Amino acid sequence: MTASTPRPPDPSRARTTADFVQALVSLRQWAGEPSLSRLRSLGGQTVIPDGTAIDALPKSTISHVLRQTGKVPRWDFVKAFVTACLQYSDYPAELIPVELERWRAARTALADPSTRPPASAAPPDAPAEEAAAPGTAEAPAAVAVPEAVKTWIMAQVEASDRPHDDQALELLARRVAGEADRARKGLLGGYNIAPISFGPHAGPLLPGEEGEVTDDLRSIGRYFNGLRPRRLLVVGESGAGKTVLAIELVLQLMETFRAGGAPPGGRPMVPVRLDAARWTLGTPFEPWIAGQLTQEYGLPADDAARLVRDRRVLPVVDGLDELDPAPSSGPPRRAIGLLAELNRYSDLSGRHAGAVVVTCRADRYAELAEVRAGLEDAARIHLHSLTAEQIGAYLRARWPEGHPCGEQRDSIVTMLSGPAAVHLALATPWRLLLTVTAVESGADPAELLQADPDTDPGKAAARITRRLLDAYVPAATDLTPRGAHPGAVGRSQGGGTRAPYRPEQVRTWLVHLAAHLRWQAVHAVEIDRPPPGLTAIDVVPHLLWPIGGRRRVRALHGLCCAAFAVVAMLAFWTGSAVDPPDGPGAGIGLAEGFTLALMAGWVAIATGLALSPWPSAAGGRANVPRRQRVIGGLLGGLVGAPAGVLGGLGGLWLTGGKVFGFGFAVVGGFIGGFVLGAVIGVTAAGRRGAERMTVAEAIRAEPASLMGFGLCGALTGLPPLRLAGAGPVAFTLVVTGAFAAAFALGVAFKIATGGWSTDAELAHPREALHRNPTIGLAFGLTGGVAAFLVFVMNQDLLVSVLCALTGGVTFGLAFGAIAWSRTMIGLLVAASRGLLPLRLWTFLDWACEARLLRVSGATYQFRHRELQDFLTPEPEPADAHDGSRR
């Protein structure tokens, strides 16, 4: 034990039994909150009078003693508990007897052992081990602890005592670790990074100065755990490494969590990096965190809310400066609003500030300081600029002796001792990376870093930065030819490589993506409930369609879906052999009129869904093995088949056997039920333990879609009734029952296709969009099979198949794959106007390989916000996505 190590709590100050018990609690906190299981292990065993060896510190006993304050704990417990805590904290073994003597004297002062109450005086709900000390005269020979008492006591134990028994916490930890590792590699392109150092002041320590403690990236976890309260504000210049530091902090804290430890006096928490730009003004902080855990990491909503409520999540809010546009015309309102929410965020007791980490750019922090807005009770650190020695060391590590860029390395190191603008321009890891990338592609560092010594260093450094940013896209394109992307070669025709991207093409497409992100930031503020991903930084595939022209694409999508819906209804009209009117003056019967009304209602619903502002591409992220899919389909089919047979027999009874016989009812019902059950089973396969929607949530989420399902069900029930000449009672029963059954089927689809699979550890940005046409195919298949069973009663086999196939495909496109259809139409329009590549998904993946973009959760983002801002064009007079200019 060193002189700086705090001594254990002093029990001699206890004046009451409650004070003594509180001293035991404080000792456990001082030791680092060892779990009950760990204390039981360290406490060893003791032998009771009948010779049976039992744990000296049963978990139930520890929990009970640390909660009750009515009597002094027995000495055997105190001795074992104090020893276990001291051993857990690596307290010197030779000093443990001294501490035990302090605790014995303090306990004796409170209660004389000779006057201790008999065993019968123990509380009725206390464990038997607490009733009397093992080995004493009044101890019974053997006492059985009622299992119900043990269960009740263990239910009262705080989750902090068994942190890794929480499956939701473990699932979150696994996914956070995977996402942080992916984000780090996406930023760095590997494992090497220029040295990042930080301290309490903005400027680095000059040689020979003293008084400021400087830490580096490797110590950020230890530094944060030493804070009281655990609140940290990270400030740095653009490109100084704030996001890299946030990711490194998450990874270091995850190592502590994985080891089963916790910060001294704290609770085990999972650090989660959150993009501040995704927060909307007026949203309470805790529900927002829970929503991000559900959306980005797939936790069920209830588990996410519980973990946030119980302070099992450490928010690492990255990019406070990205909430408001820069430069701002006034105070940064959204950043101020988020800081207000963070200042209301407390710990579990509600008496202290809650643990949180926030990163912010230096200029935005200065704006916030001017209006007296800040993160209360937080330690503030500043990321230091790179010194010339650090830059040289990084270049020598990247380009060692004998490397082809060795000559350029020496040239850069020489220029660092020249005009101050060169060092100023390369003083951040991001701009140093820009320089390295340009040089490795063949650029001359003398041209890139040229600076007039007579010009103001700040202005000269800004010019160098613009040259570096301007050279980055061509350099990255040259260093990552298109054929190097693994997805491009595998999909090329005949095994050949496609033509490489040209730098001017890449820049044009990135400029349009950057302009779209600016439009997203403005538009998200204007609507009440923006869809997830509509932010200033997130490139979400199914939200890119406005690039083709917002009004134009919506109109085209509405027309296409209306056409598909009409074709689907015409196929149904033909297949079900509804008799057309004999002439202009001929009347329409009740059955025909009701059929037309239902068809018109369904077309209206489908068209309305196609015209919705933001079609949802929900559908979860799944990575389910094919074997599980097959098993899920078989189980679903086996469950659905009996239900289908019952439905067929019900139809046989209602139609009086006039339309189809017993055999068709059984076989047709079996086939229809098996297909419907199999489709749902395949869709929901492998999702045990994943997030589930309730029936009420599914109905609230998409009421119009469910109404469309119900109308389709009612339509399929009409032809048999018409052929049988059913009366009003049978007509009402069948139509109502078919509507309800189809409505329930829609709810089942919504629940089955929502949420995450427990097998999915990382989400790909296109996963939800890729699942959308699959859902449409499932809709079309189920609708087509049901329609075929109806058509075959009226038409021959070939006509029935053609009508069912046509109706099923158009039904799926118009009703099930709305987000995918909107995205494809928008992409085709944008590609025809040269705004985006036709193979956009291939380009986005290639851009990540080229380190122009990166994957962040379920979205793409630009490699760095400075690159995005550099490529963002000046705003146009009119809305870029309104379709009037495009």
N, C-alpha and C positions, 0 to 999 in steps of 0.2 A: 504494500500500500504506500503510495507516495504522499507527500505532504499536502498536495492539492486535492487528494481524494476526500470527499466529505465523510465524516464519521456516521455510524448508524444512529438512528433516533435514540434519544435518551429516555428510558422508561421511568427514571427516578422523578420526573416532573409530574407523573400521573397522580392525581389526588382522588380520583374516583375510579370505579370499575370501568365506566365508559371511557375515561381517559386512557386506561391501560389497554383496553381493546383497540382504541384508536391508534395507540402506539404500535401495536402489532400490525395493523393495517398500513401504517406509515413505513414500518420496516419492510414489508413486502413491496411497497412502491419504491422505496430506496434501493431494494435489490434488483429492480427492473421488471416487476410484475411477473414473477415465475408462475406458470400455469399450475392448476391444482394437481394435475398429473405429475408434473415435475417435482412439486413439493412432496407428494406421496412417495415418489421414488427416492428422493434425497433423505426423507425421514426414516427410511428403513423399517424394520419390524420389531415388535415387542412380543413377549410371551405372557399370556394371561394365566391365572392359577391352574386351569385344567391342562396346561401344557401346549395349548394351541398358539401358533404364531400368527399374529395379525399385524396389519399396517399400523405404524405409530401415528401416521397422519392420513387417515381416510379422507377422501375428497369431501364426503358429506359432513364430516366433523369439522374440517377447516371452514367450510361454507357456513355452518351453523355458529361456530364460535366467533367468527369475525362479524357476525350480524347481531348476536345477542349481547346485551350490556347489563343483564340482570345479576350476573355472578362472576366472580373472578375465575378465569380459566385454570384448570388444574396444571400443576407444575410439569407433569410428564408431557402434556401437550405443548406448553410454552417452551420447554427445553428443546423438543424435537423441531418445533416450528422455527425458533430463532436459529438453531444450528443449520437447518435446511436453507433458510434465507441467506445466511452468511456464506455458506458453501456455494450457493448459486451465484453470488456476486464476487466470487474469488477472494473473499476476505482471508487474510493471513491465518493459517491454521493455529499458529501459536498464540494468537490474540483472541480466538473464539472462547476459551475458558473465561477470560476476563469479562467479555460481553455477557456470557451466561450468568456470571456472578452478579452483574448489574441487574439483569432481569429477575433473578431469584430474589435479590434484596428488595426490589421494587414490588414484587408480588407479595412477599412476606409482610411488607409494610401495610398492604391493603387488606390482607386476610390471613389470620393465623390458621395453619392447616388443621390444628386440633379442633377448631370450631367449624370446620367445613360442614355444610348440610349433608344429611345422609342421601344415599342414592335415590330414595323414594321421592326426594324433593326436586328431582330433575324435572324440567318441563315435559309434558306428555308427548310433545312432538320432537323431543331431542333424541338423537341417536343413542343407542345403548352404550357405545364406547364413552359417551360423555357423562353417563350417569355415575360412574365411579372409575377411579384410576386403576388400570390393570396392575395386579400385584399387590393391592392394598387389602386390608382386612375386610372392608365392607364391599369389596368387589364380588359379584356373583360368580359362581363356577363357570357358567357359560351363558351368555345372553344373546338371543337371536334378534337381529335387527329386522323389524318388519319391512318387507320389500316396498310396500306402499309409502312408508315414511322416507325410505331412501329415494324413491322416485320423486316424491314431492320436493324434497330438499334439493335434489339435483336440478329440478326445473327452475329453482330460484337462482341458480348460479348464473352470474353474468356471462354474456357471450365472450367477454375478454378472457375468461378462464379456459375456454376451449375454442380458440379462434379458428383452428383449421378443421373443426367439425362442421363448419358452415359450408355446405356445398356451393351455395351461390357465391360466397366469398372466394372459394377456391377456383370456381369457374371464371370469375372476373379476374382474378390474379393471373391465371394462365393466359387469358386472352389479352390482358394489358401487357404482359411480358412479351408476347409474340408481336403485338402491334408496335410496341416501343422499339423492339429490335428491327422490325421492318422499316420503321420511320428513320431510325438512325442510319441504316445502310442506304436508304433512299436519299438522305441528305449528303452523306459523306462519300457514297460510292465504294465503301470498304470500311476499314477500321482506323485509318490514319486521319488525324486532324491537327491543324495548327494549334499550338498550346494556348489554352484559354485560362486566364487568371482573373481573379476578382478580389475586391477589397471594399472597405466601407466608404471609400472616396473614389471619385471618377478617375483621377490621374494615377498612373503607376508610380511605384516608388523609384526614385532616382538612385543611382549608385551612391552608397554612403549614407543615405537617409535612414532614419529609424523612427519607430513609433507607429507604423501601420503594418498590420499583419496581412499578408497576401496569401491567398489560397489558390489552388488550381482545380481543374476539372475533377481530378481524382478524389478530392476531399469534400466535394459539395454535399454528399450524403451525411458525412460525419458532422459537417458544419451545421446542416439543417437540424439534425437530431439534437444538437446542443442548444438550440434556441428555446427560450421560454418567454412567451408562448411560441409555438411552432408556426410562425407566420413570417413569410419572406417575400420581399419585393426585389426583383432583379431588373436592373436598369442598364441599358447599353445602347451604343450607337447602332445604326442599321448595319447588319452583317457582322455584328460583334460576336455572335454565337449564342444568343438567348435561347433559341429553340433547341440547339444542341445541348446546352446546359440543362434545360428542362427535361429533355429525354434522358440524359445521363443521370439526373437526379432520380427519375422514375426507376431506371434500371438498378441503381445502387440501393434504393429503398426496397425494391422488390427482392434483392438478395437478402436483406434483413428479414423480410416477411417470410421468404422461403425457408430460412433457417429457423423459423419459429420464434424469433425474437421480437422485441418491441422497444421503442425508445424508453429511457428511464422515466418512470412515472406515467407512461402513456399506454395507449391501447394499440394493438396491431392494426394497421390500416393499409389498404391497397392504394398506392398513388395512381391517379388517372389524369393523363394530360388532356385538357379540354381546350379547343380553339375558342378564344373569346369572341371571335367574329360571329359565332353561331348563336350567341345570346341576343335576344330581342328586348328592347327597352320595355320596362314594366313587368317583365317576367320574374317571379320570385326565384331566388337562387337555388334553393333545395329542390323544388320540382324540376327545374331546368337540368340540374345534375342527374336526377333520376331518369329524366327523359333521354339524356345523352347515353346513359348506361344501357337503356333499353334499345335505343336506335343503333348505336355504334358497337355495342358489345353483346347484344342479344340477351340481356337479363330480363326475366319476367318483371312486369311493372311493379308487382307487389314486393318482390325481392329487392329491386333497385331502390324503391322508396324506403324499405326497411334498413338497408345498408347505409343509406344517406342519413336517415333519422338516428341510427345508432352510432354514427360517426365512424363507420368502417371504411370510408372513402376519404382519401386526401386529395382535394382538388388542386391540380396544377394548371392554372389558367394562363394559357400562352397567348400573347399578342393583344394586350389591352389596347395598344395603340391602333389596332386594326379595326376597332369598332366604328370610328368616325373617319370621314374622308380627310386626306392630307393634301395640301395644307387646308386647315379648317378656317372658316370665315367667322367663327365664334367659339365659345367654350365647347369642348368635346362633351356633348350632352350624354351620349350613350356610355362613354367611359366613366363619367361621373355617376351615372345611374348604376352601373355595375359595381363601382367602388362602394356606393351606398348599400347595396345588397351584401357585399362582402363584409362590410363593417357590422351588419346585423347578424352575420353568421357566427354562432357561438359554439362552444364545445358542448359535450353531453350534459354537463351540469347547468348550463345556461348562465354561468357567472363569469366566464372567461371567453376571450376571443377564440374562435375555432381555427384549427390548423388549415393553412392555405398557402399556396405559392402563386405569385403573379409575375409575369414578365412584361416589360414595357420599354418602348424606345425612349431614348433620352430626351428628344425634343418634345414628345408628347407628355413625358413626365414633367418637364418644365412648364408646359401649359397647364397641367393639372395643379402644380404647385402654386401657380399664380392665382388660381381661384380657390386655394386652400382645400383641395380635394386630394385625399391620399388614403392609403391602407393603414388603418389604425393598429397600433400595438405590433407593427411589423418591423423586423430588421430589414435594412436596405443595403444591398450590395451593388456595386458598379462593376461591369465587365471592363477590364483594362484593354487598351490598345496594344497591339503586338509591338514589341521592341525590334530594333534592327537585328539584334542577336537571335531573337526567337524566329524571325522570318528566315534568316540565314540557316538556322538549324533545321527548320522544316524543309527548306529547299534541298539541303544536303541529304536529308533522310529520304526525300522523294527521288532525287536525282543523285545517287552516290557516284563516286569516282568511276569513270568508264561509261557512264550513261550518255546516250546521244545528246541529251540536253545539258551536259556538263558545262559547255561553253556559255550557254545562255544563263545558266545558274550563276556563274561567276560574274557575268555582265550585270545581272540584277543586283547582286550583292554589292558590286561597285557603285551602281547608281543610287543605292540606299544612302551612301555617304555624301551624295551630291545635294541637289536642291531638296528642301524640306518637303515639297509637294509629293515627291515619289514615296517617301516613307509614310506620309499622311494618307496617300491613296491606298497603300498596301497594308495598312495597320489593322485590318479586320480579316478574319479567316475567310469570309465570303469573297472579298475582293482579291485576296491572295489566290483563292481557288480560280477565280476568273482569269487571273494572269497565267497561272500554271496551265489551264486548259488551252488558252490561246497560244502559248508558246509551244505546247506539245503538238498543236496542229500545224506548226510551221511559222507562226507569227514572229516578227523581230521585236524583242523586248525594247530595243532602243526606240522604235517607233511608237510602241504602246505607251511607254513611260516617259516620253519626251515632255520636258517641262522647262519653261522659261524661268531662269533664276530671278529675273527682275519682276515677275508677276506675283501677285498676292498668292501665298501658298494654298489658301483655301480654294480660291478660284482655279488655280492650276490643278489641284487635286481633283476638283469636280470634273474638269475636262478629261483627265486621265480616266476617271471612273466611267464617264460616258463612252470613251473609246473601248474600255474593257467590256462594258455591257454590249456595245455594238458588235464587238468581235466574238462574243460568246456563242451566239446561235450558229454562225458559220463554222466555228471551231468544233462545237459539239456535233454538228451535222457531219463534218469531215471525219471526226474520230469514231463515229458510230454509223457506218454505212448501213443502209437498209437491209442488206442481206445478212448482217450480223444479228438482227433480231430473230430469235428462235421461232416466233410465230410466223414470220414472213416466209421463211424458207419452206417450212412444212406445208404451207398453203399455196405455194407457187405452182403454176402449171408445168408439168413435165419435169419437175425437180429443178428448174432454172431459177435464178434470182431475179427479182423485179428490178426495175430501174431505180437507182438511188434517189432519195429526196434531194432536191436542190435547196440551198440555203434560203433563196428568196421565197420559195414555196413555204418552207417551214416558218419563216418569219411572218409571212402573210397570214397563215393559219393561226399562229400564236397571237398575232395582233387582234384577230377577230375574237379569239377566246378571251383575251384580256378585256376587250371592249364589252363583251357579254358579261363578264364578272362585274364591271362597273355598273352595267344596267341592272344586274341582279341586286346589287347593294342598294340602289335607289328604289327599285321596285319593291323590295322586301319591306321597306319602311312604309310604303304606301298602302299595303294590304294588311288586314287584321291578323290573319293566320297564314303566314307564308309557309309553303311546303318545306320539309326538311331538305337542307342543302342549298336553299336559295340565299346565298351569302356572298360576300365580296371576295371570297377566296376559294370556294368549292366548285370544281368542275364536275357536275353530276350528269352522266350520259342522258338520262331521260328528261333533263331540264335544259338541254341545249337546243331544242327545236326553235325557240324564238329567234335564233341567229338567221334563219331563213326568212324572217319577216313574221311578226307575231300574228297580225290579222290575216295575212295571206295563208299561213300554215293552218290556222284554226278553221278558216273557211274551207280550205281544201279537205281537211280532215272531216269536217262536218258533212260535206258533200259525199265523200267516199263512204263514210259509215252509213249515211242515209241510203246510198245506193246498195250497199251490202245488205242492209236491213230489208229493203224492198225486195231484193232478189231472194233472200231467205224466206220471206213471207209468200212470194210467188211460188217458190218451190213447195212450200207447205200447202198452198191452195191447190196446186196441181196434184201433188201426191195424195192429198186427202180427198180428191175428186169432189170438191164442193161445186154444186151445179150453178153455173152462171145464169143470170137472168135471161129469159127467152128473147127479150127485146127491150127497146128503150122504155116502153110503157109497162113492162112486166114488173111485178112487185118482188120484193126480197123477203123471204121467209124469216121467221124468228131465228132459226139456227144460223142461216147465212148472215143475217144482219149482226148477230152477236159475234160471229166469227170475224167479220170485217171490223167491228169495233175493237175487238181484242188485238187484231193485227195492227190497226192504226195506232193503238195505244203503245204497243211494243215498239213500233218504228219510231214513235215520238220519244220514247224513253232512250232508245239506242242513240238517236240523233242528239238528244240533250246531253247524254254522257260524253259524246264525241266533241261537243262544243264547250265542255267544262274548261275552266281556265287552266287547271293543272291536274291532268289525269295521274292517278297514283300508280306507281310501279311497285307497290308493296307485294310481298310474296316471300319474304324471308331470305335467308342465305343458307343454303344447304349443301352439304358435301357428303351425300349419303351413298354408300357402296351399292352397286347394282344388285347384289344378293339381298340386301335389306329391302330394296325397291320391289324385287320379285316377291319376297315373303309378305311385304305389306300389301301388294296387289292381290295375292292369293287369299290372305286373311280377309281383306275388304270384300272380295268377291264371294267368299263363303258366307259372310254375314249378310251381304246384299241379296244373294240369290233367294233365300227363304222369304225375305220381305217382298221381292219381286213376284214370287209365286202367289203369295197372299194377295198382292195387288191385282194380279191377273184373275184370280178366283173371285175377288170382289167385283171386278168389271164384268165377269161372266154372269154373276148374280144380278147386277144392276141392269144389264142389257137383256136379261132373260134368255141368253143363249141364242139370240137371233143374229148376232154378228160373227161370233167365233165360238168354237166348241171348247170342251174341257182340255183337250190336248194342246190347243194353241194357247190357252190361258196358262197352262203349266209351263210349257216350253218357252213361250214368249216372255212370260214373267220371269222365269229362271234366267234367260239370256239378258234381259234388260236389267234385272237386279244385280246379276253378276258383273256386268260391265260397269254399271254405276258404282257399285261397291269397290271394284278393282281400281277404277280411276281415282277415287278418293283415297284408297289405301296406298296406291303408288305415290300420290301427291304428299300424303302425310307420313310416309315411311321414315323411320329413323328419328322421329321427333319426340320420343319419350323424354320427359323431363324438360322439354323446351318451353318457351313462352307460349301460352294459349290465350286466346280471346274467349270471353264469355259470350253467351248467346246475345245478351243485351248489348254488349260492345260491338258485336258483328252487325247487329241490326242498326245501331246508331251510326256505324262507320259508312255503310253503303245502302241506305234504304231504297234508293232508286234502282240499283242493280237487283236487289232482292225482289222488288216489285216486278221487274222484267222477268225474272225467273218464274215468279208466280203466274204471270200472264202466259208464258210459254207452256207451263203445265196445264193451265186451263184450256189452251188451244188444243193440246194433244188429247184432251178428254172429250172434245166436242164431236169429232167424226164418228166414233162408235155410237154415241147417243143419237146422232142424226140417222145413222143407218138402222138403228133399232127402233126409231120412232118413239123414244123415251118420253115419258110424261114430265110435268113440271117438277115433281118430287125427285125423281131420279136425275133429272137434268141439274137441279140445284145441288144435290148431294155430290154428283160426280165432278161438276165444275169447281165447287168449293173444296172438295177433297183434293183434286188435282192441283189447284192453286196452292193449298197449304203444303202438300207434299213437295212441290217444286220450290216453294219458298224455303222450306226446311232444308232441301238439298242445297240451295244457295248459301244458307247459313253454314252448312257443313263444309262446303267448299271454302268459304271465307276463313273458317277456323283452321281447316287443314292446311291451307296455303300460307297462313300468316306465321310470324315468329321466326325464330332461329332453330336450327338443328343443334343438338348438343355436340355433334361431330364437327361443326364448323368453328374453326379456331380463328381464322382471318377472313374478312369479307373482301371480295373484289368489287370495285366500283360498278361493274356491269352485271353483277349477279342478279339483282332485282329485275333489271331490264331483260335479261336472258330468260328469267322464269316467267315473265309476263306472256310471251307467246305460247309457252308450255301450258299456262293456265287457260289461254284461249283455245288451245288444242283440246284440253280436257273438257271445256265447255262445249266445243263443237262435237266432240265424240259422244258425250252423253246426250246432247240434243239430237244428234243424227241417229243414234240407236233407238231412242224413244220414238222419233218420227218414223223411222223405218218400220217399226212394229205397227204403227198406225197405217202407214201407206200400203203395206202389204195386204191389208184388209180390203183395199179399194182398187189397187192397180196390180199389174203383173210384176214379176220379180225385177226385171231390168229397169222399168220406170221407177219402181220404189227405191232401188239402189241409187239411181242417178239423182232423184229428187232429194233423198236423204243426204247424199254426199254433198250436193250443191248447197243445200240448206245448212248442213253442219259446218262447212268451211266458212260460209259467209256469216253464219251466226257467231262462230268463234272470233272472226276478225272484227265484227261490228260490236260485239258485246263482251268478249273476254280479254282481248289483247289491245285495249284502248291506248294505254301508254306506249306500247311498242309501235302501234300504227302511227300515233302522233309523232314519235321520234323519227321513224323511218321517212315519213312525209317531209318533216322539217329538214332531215339530212339530205334528202334528194333535192329539195329546193335550194338549200345552201350550197350543195356541191355543184348544181347547175349554174349557180351564179359565181362560182369560184371562191366562195367564202370559207369552205371547209373541204377536206378531201372526202371522196366518196367512201373510201375504206377508213372511216374515222377511227374505229376501234383499233385497227392495226397501227394507225399513226399515234394514238394516245399511248399505247404500250411501247412503241418505239421511242417516243419522247421521254418516257420514264427510263428506258435503257440509256438514252443519250444524256440523262441528268438535266433535261429541260423541265420536266414535270416530275412529280413524285406522287405516290399513293399515300393518302392519309385516311385511315379508316375505310369508309365506303365511298370515298371521293378521290378525284385527282386534284392536285394543287400545283401551282408553279413552284419550281425549285426554291425560289426565294421571292419574297414580296417586292424587293427592289427590282428584280427582273420583270415581274408582272407590271409594276408601275412604269418602268421604262418602256415597255411594249404597248402600254395602254395609250391609244390615240386621244387627241383632244376631243372633247365632247362635240357632237354635231348639233346644229340648231334644232333639228327635229329629232323625235324619238327614233333611235337606230333600229328598233324592232317593231315599229308600228305598221310596216308594210307600205307606207306612203312613199318612201324614198327607195325602196328596194323592190 
